[in-house]
Amino acid sequence: MTVPNGDQRDRSDRSPWNWLLLVPIALPLLPFLFNSDEPRLFGFPAFYWLQLAFIAVGVTCTTIVYQMTKRRR
């Protein structure tokens, strides 16, 4: 399906900011980050509090991409 030339500049799905969405996908796939019991945070092993940190990173990256790519009227 082709898009007329006039509509291509209105599309926001080609923004370079979308590459930032790879961070919350790739970060939890790095096992050396959470492959230990230490350090502990408030008694919780690293695996558990890192999972919560990954959620915060995902929300932050998604918010940044949304704010930077939304259409300005």
Secondary structure, 3 states (H helix, E strand, C coil): CCCCHHHHCCCCCCCHHHHHHHHHHHHHHCHHHCCCCCCCECCECHHHHHHHHHHHHHHHHHHHHHHHHCCCC
